[in-house]
Amino acid sequence: MIQPMMILIAGPYRSGTNDDPQLIARNLDRLESFASQVYEAGHIPMIGEWVALPLMKQAGSTRLGDAISQQYLYPVANRLLQRCDAVLRIPGASQGADQDVRLARERGLPVYSKIEEIPARGNEAKTGA
């Protein structure tokens, strides 16, 4: 049986948005659509922004791209990669996602570019077994 992997989903968040909140929200929604597919395959999805955004807020960030947010956004993904088992790099230009892929490869982690490449856990994925 394949053990569930924690898989960091790397893709555009701010890229190509000019910091437009609606476009950023659309990018996060897209990342989360892949998260649900990772979960359905029997694994644990992780998106760096799920951790970074609340931390940035609590640290006093007032807007994406300010000095405080910069202390969290990419460093959080770096720390998460120390605990993740793999990366799913979804399509789209993103320097942060490219950095995640580079770090994952340096650490010897698998990098997938399609959901179908991720080993599925089978029936236990939906039953929780």
N, C-alpha and C positions, 0 to 999 in steps of 0.2 A: 504494500500500500504506500502510495506517495504521501508524505507528510505535507500539511498545508504550508505554503510559503507566504512570507510577508513580501508583497510586491509593490515597490514604489512606482507610481504612474507618473511619468515625466513627459511634459508637453507644454505647449504655450499657455501661459497665464496672463502676463502683461503684454507679451510680444504682439505687435501689430495693432494695439488698442489705443495708442496715444493717451493711455490712462483713462479712457472712457469707461465709467462704471458699468454700463450696459454690456459693452464688449467684453470686459473682464468677467462679468457674471456669466456671459455666454461661454467663455473659455473654461471657467470652473465647472459649469454644467457639463461641458463636453468631457472634461477629465473625469467627472463623477459618473458619466455614462459608461466609461471604461471600467471604473471601479466596480460597478454592479456586475459587469461581465467577469471580472477577476473573481469576485465573490461566488458567482454561479459556477465557476470552474473549481470551486472548493478551496480557494486561497483567501488570504487576508489582504485586501487592497489598502494602500496608504498613499495619500496625496500630501505633499509637504505643506501646502497652504492650510490644510486642516489643522496643523499644529502651529504653523507660523502666524497665521492671522490673529488668533486669540492672544498669543504671546505679544505680538506687536501692539495690540490694543491695550493690554495691561501695562505695557512699558511706556505708554503715552504717545504712541504714534497717532498723528492726526490725519495722515493721508498716505496712500501708497506712494513709495518713492522718497519719503522723507528720510532723514538720517537714522531715525530709530528703526523704521521698517527695514532699512538696508542691513541693520545689525541682525535681523532675524530671517528674512526671506530665504536667502541662499544658504546661510549657515545651518538652518534647521534641516534642510534636505541633506546636507553633508553629514550631520549627526544621524539622521534616519538611515542613511546608507550603511552606517556601521551596524545596524540591526536588521536591515532588510536582506532577503535571500535572493532577490532578483529585481530587475527594472523592466517595466514595459514602456518603451519609448513610442508615444503616439505621434502621428504625422503633424508637421507644422514647425515653422521656424521658431527656435527658442534657444537663446544662449544658455539659460539656466538648465534646461533639459539636456542640452549637449554636454554641459559640465557634469550633470548627474551620470550620464552614460560614460563619460571619461573616467569618473571616479569609480563607478561600478566595475568597469573593465580592469582598472588598476587593482581593485580588490578581488578580482577573479570571479565576480558575480555574473550570472547569465543576464544577457540583455535581449529582450524579445521585442520584435517590431509589430507583431500581430498576436491577437488573442489566441489564435489557433496554434501558435508555437508553444504556448504555456502548457505543460503537462497537466491534464485534468485529473482530478481525484476520483472521478466516476460517480456512482450513485450516492455515495456518502456526502457529496458536495451539497446536495439539497436537503438531506435528512439531518445533517449535523453530526453524523457518526464519525 
